[in-house]
Amino acid sequence: MAEDPDDAALPPPRPLDAVDHDILRMLQTDGRASIRSVAERVHVSRANAYARINRLVEDGVIRGFGARVDHERAGQGTSAYITLKIVQNSWRTVREQLRRLPGASHIALVGGDFDVLLLVHTPDNRALREVVLTRLQAIPEVLGTRTLLVFEEEDVDPQM
């Protein structure tokens, strides 16, 4: 597989030790944790915790910090996984168009019976229909779609 230009600016990955993994688990559970609380929890100095978190960010291991949203309470009560079959070698073009879709929250290039798995959150079924039948079908490289409506979902917290 060709190198992704988005990864070109990142340094080569460095090995992670047990403390790095503990920091990652902690920040996945609470992205707002203070440096002090991270340091205390993983038994390192604040300076060490700060340096490790900065290295994880610089190396691209930590891609950002954000809130875990209850989509239904936020007015996005309809969720669906959409599988796409796309024209061979069109992944980068399709990915750029999928990133601009309203409600798109996860995009993955996969192997198997389809090429792309897309997770979307929309206010209702009408908006979902608009995304699938109007927006996705208008992408020339998309050969076909299949929509899997989500009835219930839950984020799995990392094990501490």
Secondary structure as UniProt FT lines:
FT   HELIX           5..7
FT   TURN            8..9
FT   HELIX           18..29
FT   TURN            31..32
FT   HELIX           35..42
FT   HELIX           46..58
FT   TURN            59..60
FT   TURN            71..75
FT   STRAND          78..86
FT   TURN            88..89
FT   HELIX           91..99
FT   TURN            102..103
FT   STRAND          104..109
FT   STRAND          116..122
FT   HELIX           125..129
FT   HELIX           130..136
FT   TURN            137..138
FT   TURN            140..141
FT   STRAND          142..150
//
